[in-house]
Amino acid sequence: MTLQQLRYVVTVAEKGTISEAAKSLFISQPSLTNAIKELEHEMQLTIFHRTNKGIHISNEGDEFLSYARQVLEQASLLEEKFLNVKKQSPRFSVSTQHYSFAVDAFVDVIKQFGGNQYDFTLRETQTYEIIEDVSRLKSEIGVLYTSSKNKEVIGKLIKQNGLVFQQLFVARPHVFISYKHPLAEKEILTLEELEEYPYLSFEQGEYNSFYFSEEVLSTLDRNKNIKVRDRATLFNLAVGLHGYTVSTGIISKELDGENIIARPLAVDEYMSVGTIVQKNMPLSRYGKAYMEALQKYVNKTL
């Protein structure tokens, strides 16, 4: 077993296919396939299951990859410290629902570790993809919420994918609206008061069930519905159409601007916002720093 072989299997896990991994490693697909097979034979385990749609990580492969990442991380630190080897570009990825505090924490990690070279990825994406990204090691950490309505389904899916959910905070639902909205002066809003205004939500693709909705109370019928893909578009519609969405109530003025405000929604519901990670995989130094930064911004805004 060599460090190169470990880098190969970790890259394949991150890319999801042999072909994409081979491109990023600048080697041929046959060479990469043979190297992985040799490692699997030596270690007497199956790391990847090959299918027509790509590769899937086996249960024992999950555990092996967690150790492989630790070994590569420590080897990199040793080379930097004792061999004066040029520091490799840090690599770190997060998949999250559309939360400004998740972006703020990501910025902190880049400032701490970025330097002159880095390869970081922040994906504000759909709920199902967040779980899939972390399960396939495309991202080290995912950020999402559960509620009384989706907790059973989301929790089951998290468990089936070998992940664990760690709660960051519990929030009561809030409405995000423009500071010029006709209801902006009210301290608490009701669903009845919001009926005439467009409801804004993030589309979830083929998994557009209310279980995967990013907005709590998504099962309610509304006369005016607009689905979007990104946070900037949603906030522009909130300003331009007096639209509204339902979220945690945490707003970053630096990222979201001064135009959007949060008002509590008078409903009996909650949002348990937290992180998901691989069950048997210790966090990298970037992952640990990100978790600390998340908690810092959550503590600051709650």
Secondary structure, DSSP 8 states (H G I E B T S, - for coil): --HHHHHHHHHHHHHSSHHHHHHHHTS-HHHHHHHHHHHHHHHTS--EEEETTEEEE-HHHHHHHHHHHHHHHHHHHHHHHHS-------EEEEEE-S-HHHHHHHHHHHHHH-TT--EEEEEE--HHHHHHHHHTTS-SEEEEEE-TTTHHHHHHHHHHTTEEEEEEEEE--EEEEETTSTTTT-SSB-HHHHTTS-EEEE--TT--SGGG-SSTTTTS--SSEEEESSHHHHHHHHHHH--BEEE-S---HHHH-SSEEEEEB-SS--EEEEEEEETT----HHHHHHHHHHHHHHHHH-
